[in-house]
Amino acid sequence: MNARNLDLSQFDEIRPYRDDEARPVLRRLVEDPEMSRVVAHFLLPGAASKLERPLAWLVRQFVRFEFRKAHNIRGVQEVIARYLEKAVNRTSCGLTISGLDTLPRDRACLFVSNHRDIAMDPALAILAMFKEGHETSRIAIGDNLLSKQFATDIMKLNKCFVVKRSSGSRREKLAAATTLSQYIHHSIVNENEHVWIAQRAGRAKDGLDRTNPALAAMFAMAKPKEQPFADFWRELHIVPLSISYEWDPCDRYKARELYITEHQDEYQKEAHEDLGSIGKGVVGKKGHIHAAFGTPIEKDFNDVSALADEIDRQIIGNYVLHPTNLIAYQMIYGVAPALPVGYPAKPWHPDEHQEIREQFEQRMAAIDERWRDKAIQAYANPVVSRLAFEQ
């Protein structure tokens, strides 16, 4: 797909903001009263309702001051990266990174990631790339996250582009998927911009990381008819990415959704529920976090299922297990396998993690008994996946 023959205006509805749009959007954000109210409630949930107007004013002044020197997207991300790192330090035992230092710096990659947290997964990928001196990636996000204008502005200022999931007819869905495919290809091949995308729509609420083969098929919608699939996928420099959390801040909410979905026809999300999940994921306790970047997929994969299997092999194989995963597995299956935990990897010795075991049992006991087993299984499933792939 030659950039000269491509109508770039077709991407206007989904693309991130450009450098020249950063300042006008920042001004709009500062003046958005809803953004100020939401941030005030986020920072001081107890006092915000009583002091809404003065707190909202302070938020506006704070945002205006912090971004006063941000004149392009890189400037915006530098400010956000500082606060993201503070959030990670406050809510975790630290972020460790593997594999990123071995990736080539002279070409863009398509990072296909497992998906546990709506905002933190791509945010941590960006933070990892910042820390290792790489250019950050564009991020694919569902249009379900754009229910508020200020949320749209914040995300598009952070190089997010839109995956249209609410398209109506079959023809509209096909057109949206084709545009998305072309935009991803254009970003990587013509603009040399990294891209991050989840391995399937929605979070893996059950802890099972599996790539939807339809994702690989979507990538290939931009492929010229005469080009072999394997050559096209190599052109995208696909790199699987595994992000793991010792503790999932949204574990009880995911388990509840799984339970309701199993016992009813459909789970009905509340208005702006996804934005609420973003907040819980940012401020919730995470323990140790690890981001494991795989190796570029270079082999000949001529069908979507084979490519999806290779992505799964790397995501599951590189996934860093935590004591919480082995403890959950032992609670369900009676005995935990001798798999390494943590990074750097250490042998699993159950007697060395008694304090974490007690914390885990207390955390699970606080979850509604109707969906408690769902939460425990979600922690155990990364172990189940690893055992299945090692057989």
C-alpha positions as CSV (number, residue, x, y, z in Angstrom):
1,M,0.0,0.0,0.0
2,N,1.9,3.0,-1.3
3,A,1.6,6.2,0.8
4,R,1.3,8.3,-2.4
5,N,-1.8,6.4,-3.5
6,L,-3.5,6.5,-0.1
7,D,-6.2,9.0,0.8
8,L,-5.2,9.9,4.4
9,S,-8.4,11.7,5.0
10,Q,-10.1,8.3,5.4
11,F,-8.3,8.1,8.8
12,D,-9.6,11.4,10.2
13,E,-12.3,9.8,12.3
14,I,-10.0,7.3,13.9
15,R,-6.5,8.7,14.0
16,P,-4.8,10.3,17.1
17,Y,-4.3,14.0,17.4
18,R,-1.3,15.5,15.5
19,D,1.3,17.8,17.0
20,D,-0.4,20.9,15.6
21,E,-3.6,19.9,17.4
22,A,-2.0,19.4,20.8
23,R,-2.3,23.0,22.2
24,P,-5.9,23.6,21.0
25,V,-7.0,20.3,22.5
26,L,-5.2,21.0,25.8
27,R,-7.0,24.4,26.0
28,R,-10.3,22.6,25.5
29,L,-9.5,20.1,28.2
30,V,-8.7,22.8,30.7
31,E,-12.0,24.5,30.0
32,D,-14.0,21.3,30.2
33,P,-16.0,21.4,33.5
34,E,-16.8,17.7,33.4
35,M,-13.1,16.8,33.2
36,S,-12.4,19.1,36.2
37,R,-15.2,17.5,38.2
38,V,-14.2,13.9,37.4
39,V,-10.5,14.6,38.2
40,A,-11.6,16.3,41.5
41,H,-13.7,13.2,42.5
42,F,-10.8,10.9,41.5
43,L,-8.3,12.8,43.6
44,L,-10.5,13.5,46.6
45,P,-13.6,11.2,46.5
46,G,-14.8,12.1,50.0
47,A,-14.4,15.8,49.8
48,A,-15.2,16.5,46.1
49,S,-19.0,16.5,46.5
50,K,-18.8,19.2,49.2
51,L,-16.0,21.3,47.6
52,E,-16.8,20.6,43.9
53,R,-16.4,24.2,42.6
54,P,-13.1,25.2,44.3
55,L,-11.6,21.8,43.6
56,A,-12.6,21.9,40.0
57,W,-11.0,25.4,39.8
58,L,-7.8,24.0,41.3
59,V,-7.8,21.1,38.8
60,R,-8.0,23.5,35.9
61,Q,-5.1,25.6,37.2
62,F,-3.1,22.4,37.9
63,V,-3.7,21.0,34.4
64,R,-2.9,24.4,32.8
65,F,0.3,24.7,34.7
66,E,1.5,21.1,34.2
67,F,1.0,21.2,30.4
68,R,2.2,24.8,29.9
69,K,5.4,23.7,28.0
70,A,3.7,20.8,26.1
71,H,3.5,22.0,22.5
72,N,3.3,18.6,20.7
73,I,2.3,15.1,21.4
74,R,5.7,14.1,22.7
75,G,5.5,17.0,25.2
76,V,2.1,15.8,26.4
77,Q,3.4,12.2,26.9
78,E,6.5,13.4,28.8
79,V,4.2,15.0,31.4
80,I,1.8,12.0,31.6
81,A,4.8,9.6,31.8
82,R,5.9,11.4,35.0
83,Y,2.6,10.9,36.7
84,L,2.1,7.4,35.3
85,E,5.5,6.4,36.9
86,K,4.4,7.9,40.2
87,A,1.1,5.9,40.0
88,V,3.0,2.7,39.3
89,N,5.3,3.4,42.2
90,R,2.4,4.1,44.5
91,T,0.2,1.1,43.5
92,S,2.8,-1.6,42.8
93,C,6.0,-3.2,43.9
94,G,7.6,-2.0,40.7
95,L,7.6,-2.5,37.0
96,T,10.2,-4.8,35.4
97,I,10.8,-5.2,31.7
98,S,12.3,-7.9,29.5
99,G,12.9,-8.2,25.8
100,L,12.6,-4.6,24.8
101,D,16.3,-4.0,24.9
102,T,16.8,-6.6,22.1
103,L,14.3,-5.2,19.6
104,P,15.7,-3.3,16.6
105,R,15.4,0.5,16.9
106,D,15.4,1.2,13.1
107,R,11.9,-0.1,12.4
108,A,8.4,0.1,13.8
109,C,6.7,-2.9,15.3
110,L,3.1,-4.1,15.8
111,F,2.8,-5.1,19.5
112,V,0.1,-7.6,19.9
113,S,-0.6,-7.7,23.7
114,N,-2.6,-9.7,26.1
115,H,-5.2,-7.6,27.8
116,R,-6.0,-7.5,31.5
117,D,-6.5,-3.8,32.2
118,I,-8.2,-1.3,30.0
119,A,-5.8,1.6,30.4
120,M,-2.8,0.3,32.3
121,D,-1.8,-2.4,29.7
122,P,-1.1,0.1,26.9
123,A,0.1,2.8,29.4
124,L,2.7,0.4,30.8
125,A,3.8,-0.5,27.3
126,I,4.4,3.2,26.7
127,L,6.2,3.7,30.0
128,A,8.4,0.7,29.3
129,M,9.3,2.2,26.0
130,F,10.0,5.5,27.6
131,K,12.3,3.9,30.1
132,E,14.3,2.0,27.4
133,G,14.6,5.0,25.1
134,H,12.2,3.8,22.4
135,E,9.7,5.8,20.6
136,T,6.2,5.2,22.0
137,S,3.5,3.4,20.1
138,R,0.1,4.3,18.8
139,I,-2.6,2.5,20.7
140,A,-5.8,0.9,19.4
141,I,-8.8,1.5,21.7
142,G,-12.4,0.6,21.4
143,D,-15.0,3.3,20.7
144,N,-16.8,2.2,23.9
145,L,-14.2,4.2,25.8
146,L,-15.1,7.4,24.1
147,S,-18.4,8.1,25.8
148,K,-17.0,11.5,27.2
149,Q,-15.3,14.2,25.1
150,F,-12.6,14.8,27.7
151,A,-11.8,11.0,27.7
152,T,-11.6,11.1,23.9
153,D,-9.2,14.1,24.1
154,I,-7.0,12.6,26.7
155,M,-6.7,9.3,24.8
156,K,-6.1,10.9,21.4
157,L,-3.4,13.1,22.9
158,N,-1.7,9.9,23.9
159,K,-1.5,8.5,20.4
160,C,-4.7,6.4,20.7
161,F,-6.7,5.6,17.6
162,V,-10.2,4.3,17.4
163,V,-11.4,0.7,16.8
164,K,-15.1,1.1,15.8
165,R,-17.0,-1.7,17.6
166,S,-20.4,-0.1,17.4
167,S,-20.7,0.0,13.6
168,G,-24.2,-1.1,12.6
169,S,-24.6,-3.1,9.4
170,R,-22.3,-5.8,8.1
171,R,-21.2,-3.5,5.4
172,E,-20.3,-0.8,7.9
173,K,-18.4,-3.3,10.0
174,L,-16.4,-4.4,7.0
175,A,-15.6,-0.9,6.0
176,A,-14.5,0.0,9.5
177,A,-12.3,-3.1,9.7
178,T,-10.7,-2.3,6.3
179,T,-10.0,1.3,7.3
180,L,-8.5,0.0,10.6
181,S,-6.3,-2.5,8.8
182,Q,-5.1,0.1,6.4
183,Y,-4.3,2.6,9.2
184,I,-2.3,0.0,11.1
185,H,-0.3,-0.9,8.0
186,H,0.2,2.8,7.1
187,S,1.4,3.7,10.6
188,I,4.0,0.9,10.6
189,V,5.2,0.8,7.0
190,N,4.8,4.3,5.8
191,E,5.1,6.4,9.0
192,N,7.5,4.1,11.0
193,E,5.2,4.4,14.0
194,H,4.9,1.5,16.5
195,V,1.3,0.2,17.1
196,W,-0.1,-1.5,20.2
197,I,-3.2,-3.6,19.9
198,A,-4.9,-6.2,22.2
199,Q,-5.0,-9.8,21.1
200,R,-8.8,-9.8,21.1
201,A,-11.6,-7.4,21.8
202,G,-12.1,-6.8,25.5
203,R,-10.1,-7.9,28.6
204,A,-9.3,-11.5,29.4
205,K,-11.6,-11.5,32.4
206,D,-11.0,-15.2,33.0
207,G,-7.2,-14.9,32.9
208,L,-7.0,-17.0,29.6
209,D,-4.9,-15.1,27.1
210,R,-5.9,-16.2,23.6
211,T,-5.5,-14.4,20.3
212,N,-8.6,-14.1,18.2
213,P,-7.6,-15.4,14.7
214,A,-10.0,-12.7,13.3
215,L,-7.4,-10.2,14.5
216,A,-4.8,-11.6,12.1
217,A,-7.4,-11.7,9.4
218,M,-8.1,-8.0,10.0
219,F,-4.4,-7.2,9.7
220,A,-4.4,-8.8,6.3
221,M,-7.3,-6.8,4.9
222,A,-4.7,-4.2,3.8
223,K,-2.7,-6.9,1.9
224,P,-2.3,-6.6,-1.9
225,K,-3.9,-9.6,-3.6
226,E,-0.6,-10.8,-5.1
227,Q,1.4,-10.6,-1.8
228,P,1.7,-13.9,0.2
229,F,0.3,-13.7,3.7
230,A,3.6,-14.6,5.3
231,D,5.4,-11.7,3.5
232,F,2.7,-9.3,4.5
233,W,2.8,-10.2,8.2
234,R,6.6,-10.0,8.2
235,E,6.2,-6.5,6.9
236,L,4.3,-5.6,10.1
237,H,7.1,-6.8,12.4
238,I,4.6,-8.4,14.8
239,V,6.0,-8.6,18.4
240,P,3.9,-10.5,21.1
241,L,3.7,-8.7,24.4
242,S,2.8,-10.2,27.8
243,I,1.8,-8.0,30.7
244,S,1.2,-9.6,34.1
245,Y,0.0,-8.2,37.4
246,E,0.5,-9.9,40.8
247,W,-2.8,-8.5,41.9
248,D,-5.7,-7.5,39.7
249,P,-7.5,-4.4,41.0
250,C,-10.6,-5.3,39.1
251,D,-10.7,-9.0,40.0
252,R,-14.0,-9.0,41.8
253,Y,-15.7,-6.9,39.1
254,K,-14.5,-9.2,36.3
255,A,-15.6,-12.3,38.3
256,R,-19.1,-10.7,38.9
257,E,-19.4,-10.0,35.1
258,L,-18.4,-13.6,34.3
259,Y,-21.0,-15.0,36.8
260,I,-23.8,-12.8,35.5
261,T,-23.0,-13.6,31.9
262,E,-23.1,-17.3,32.7
263,H,-26.4,-17.1,34.5
264,Q,-28.2,-14.5,32.3
265,D,-28.5,-13.9,28.6
266,E,-26.3,-10.9,28.5
267,Y,-24.3,-8.6,30.9
268,Q,-25.6,-5.1,30.7
269,K,-22.9,-2.5,31.5
270,E,-23.9,0.6,33.4
271,A,-23.3,4.0,31.8
272,H,-19.6,4.9,31.6
273,E,-18.8,1.6,33.4
274,D,-15.6,1.2,31.4
275,L,-14.3,4.6,32.5
276,G,-14.9,3.5,36.1
277,S,-12.9,0.4,35.4
278,I,-10.1,2.6,34.1
279,G,-10.0,4.5,37.4
280,K,-10.0,1.3,39.5
281,G,-7.1,-0.1,37.4
282,V,-5.0,3.0,37.8
283,V,-5.4,3.4,41.6
284,G,-5.8,-0.2,42.7
285,K,-3.1,-2.4,44.2
286,K,-1.1,-4.3,41.6
287,G,1.9,-5.9,43.4
288,H,4.7,-6.8,41.0
289,I,4.1,-5.9,37.3
290,H,6.1,-7.3,34.4
291,A,6.1,-6.4,30.7
292,A,7.7,-9.1,28.5
293,F,8.3,-8.2,24.9
294,G,8.7,-11.2,22.6
295,T,10.7,-11.6,19.4
296,P,9.5,-10.4,16.0
297,I,7.5,-13.1,14.1
298,E,9.5,-13.9,11.0
299,K,8.5,-17.5,10.1
300,D,6.2,-18.4,7.2
301,F,2.7,-18.3,8.6
302,N,0.3,-18.6,5.7
303,D,-3.0,-18.8,7.6
304,V,-4.5,-16.8,10.4
305,S,-4.8,-19.6,12.9
306,A,-1.1,-20.5,12.7
307,L,-0.2,-16.9,13.2
308,A,-2.5,-16.6,16.2
309,D,-1.0,-19.8,17.7
310,E,2.5,-18.3,17.5
311,I,1.4,-15.1,19.2
312,D,-0.2,-17.2,21.9
313,R,2.9,-19.3,22.3
314,Q,5.0,-16.2,23.0
315,I,2.5,-14.4,25.2
316,I,1.9,-17.5,27.4
317,G,5.5,-18.6,27.3
318,N,6.8,-15.1,28.3
319,Y,4.1,-14.4,30.9
320,V,5.7,-13.9,34.3
321,L,3.8,-15.9,36.9
322,H,3.4,-14.5,40.4
323,P,2.9,-16.3,43.7
324,T,-0.8,-15.4,43.5
325,N,-1.1,-17.5,40.4
326,L,0.4,-20.6,42.0
327,I,-1.5,-20.1,45.2
328,A,-4.8,-19.9,43.3
329,Y,-3.9,-23.0,41.3
330,Q,-3.1,-24.9,44.5
331,M,-6.5,-23.8,46.0
332,I,-8.3,-25.3,43.1
333,Y,-6.3,-28.3,42.0
334,G,-4.6,-29.3,45.3
335,V,-1.0,-29.0,44.3
336,A,0.9,-26.4,42.4
337,P,3.4,-27.3,39.7
338,A,7.1,-26.5,40.0
339,L,7.0,-23.4,37.8
340,P,9.2,-20.4,38.4
341,V,7.7,-17.2,39.7
342,G,8.7,-13.5,39.5
343,Y,11.3,-11.7,37.6
344,P,14.1,-12.6,37.7
345,A,12.6,-16.0,37.9
346,K,12.9,-17.9,41.1
347,P,11.8,-21.5,42.0
348,W,8.4,-21.8,43.6
349,H,8.6,-22.8,47.2
350,P,5.1,-22.5,48.8
351,D,6.4,-22.1,52.3
352,E,8.2,-18.9,51.3
353,H,5.0,-17.1,50.4
354,Q,2.9,-17.5,53.5
355,E,2.2,-13.8,53.9
356,I,1.0,-13.5,50.3
357,R,-1.1,-16.6,50.7
358,E,-2.9,-15.1,53.7
359,Q,-3.4,-11.9,51.8
360,F,-4.8,-13.8,48.8
361,E,-7.2,-15.8,51.0
362,Q,-8.5,-12.7,52.7
363,R,-8.9,-10.9,49.4
364,M,-10.9,-13.9,48.0
365,A,-13.0,-14.2,51.1
366,A,-14.1,-10.6,50.7
367,I,-15.6,-11.4,47.3
368,D,-19.2,-12.4,47.0
369,E,-19.3,-16.2,47.3
370,R,-21.5,-16.5,44.2
371,W,-18.6,-15.5,42.0
372,R,-15.6,-16.0,44.3
373,D,-14.6,-19.2,42.4
374,K,-14.5,-17.2,39.1
375,A,-11.9,-14.8,40.7
376,I,-9.7,-17.6,42.0
377,Q,-9.9,-19.4,38.6
378,A,-8.8,-16.2,36.8
379,Y,-5.7,-16.1,38.9
380,A,-5.0,-19.8,38.3
381,N,-5.6,-19.8,34.6
382,P,-2.2,-18.4,33.6
383,V,-0.7,-21.5,35.2
384,V,-3.3,-23.7,33.3
385,S,-2.2,-22.0,30.1
386,R,1.5,-22.5,30.7
387,L,1.1,-26.2,31.5
388,A,-1.0,-26.7,28.4
389,F,1.6,-25.1,26.2
390,E,4.5,-27.0,27.8
391,Q,2.9,-30.4,27.2
